[in-house]
Amino acid sequence: MSNTALAEEIARLKARLAETEAALADAVEAQKRLESIVSELRREKFGRKSEKLDQEQFNLPLEDVELAQGVLEAAQEKARRALKGQGRVESGTPHRNRGHLPKHLPRVERIIEPQSTLCPCGCGEMARIGEDVSERLDVVPAQLRVLVTRRPKYACRRCSGAVVQAHAPAHVVPGGLPTEALIAQVMVAKFGDHLPFYRQAEIYTRQGLTLDRATLGNWVGRACFHLRPIADHLKERLKGADRVFMDETRAPVLDPGRRKTKTGYFWAIVADDRGYGGVGPPVVMFHYAPGRGAVHALRFLEDYRGHFVQCDGYEAYDKLTRVDRPEGPWTLVHCWTHARRRFVKRLEKDGSPIAEEALRQIAELYAVEKSVRGQAPDARLAARRALSAPIIGAFFSP
């Protein structure tokens, strides 16, 4: 080997060594980060009460674990590539992603051909004998565009007395900037993705658009006004339902005066008769309230004409059974799922045979309900009397 070739080989080996050392350093750093996060989780699990995380903060270190795991895997892959001296790591499962992505997503195919398909032995063009196919999830970033509307005017050249032009379509913001699709996007980001207006404004600023939070709020307020008839229609549908489902969940709400958040509640009222042989679509409405007291449940169900409320065991619902209305008090229908959770916890804690037997009987009830779901009321009632009643009788027997 000549001196020039030897020098080039030494330089190449030094470069590979530097790359390997850098990749290993990245892996060590990622490993340390994982160990730090595990230590925090151990403190949350076994530490003193004053050191434990709030429930709302508990998911943050879990996300850090997943992020650090990705960094570690990438560093390890880079180290393996450096050690093997190749541009990529050969995969033993080239088809691992095929069939895992939804069928309704459009497919954009690209074919990567070798630099040359000539046989290195000089035999000529090589024949295609197969292919490796992989699927990856891609995204086209949201693209803002300008919708230009033209309304031509037409006039008679002879009499010049008649001019016609199409009427301007009605808009949520008359003469304003946004289309209805843009307003819908702002509303979904605000109420579905919990993205405040000021953060959305910053996103549009990066696109070269100056939209302040007051403007976005005005757009959404106008849209809410026009959507009110739909909400009223949904409420009327719910009022006529014989049975409704009701539940409440916490929602953090900004409290500007204290520069903190306070706890509010979203109350959901649902009517879904598909499991009872009904053919109408399910309906759900959300109401906001500053608390979860019975006064809110009574207010939200005012003027409802149904008889049954399916709910959990929260004591505030008990007042619905004492309300004075023409249809009579509500009848509460509790869910077996909430009772089942306690038996699951007891079984996991000490392996209680009583809890195990209770879970078995509840599973039998679930099987009966699954077999009659969607059937006519008479068929469901007959199955429950014949199959479910003995199970429930045994469940409550001493």
Secondary structure, DSSP 8 states (H G I E B T S, - for coil): --HHHHHHHHHHHHHHHHHHHHHHHHHHHHHHHHHHHHHHHHHHHHS-GGGS--GGGTHHHHHHHHHHHHHHHHHHHHHHHHHHTSSS---S-TTTTTT-S-TTS---------S--B-TTS--B---------------------------EEE-TTT---EEE------SSTT-S--HHHHHHHHIIIIIS---HHHHHHHHHHTT----HHHHHHHHHHHHHHHHHHHHHHHHHHHT-SEEEEEEEEEEEEETTTTEEEEEEEEEEEE--GGGT--S--EEEEEEES--SHHHHHHHTTT---SEEEE-S-GGGGGGGG---TT-S-EEEE-HHHHHHHHHHHHHHH--HHHHHHHHHHHHHHHHHHHHTTS-HHHHHHHIIIIIHHHHHHHS--
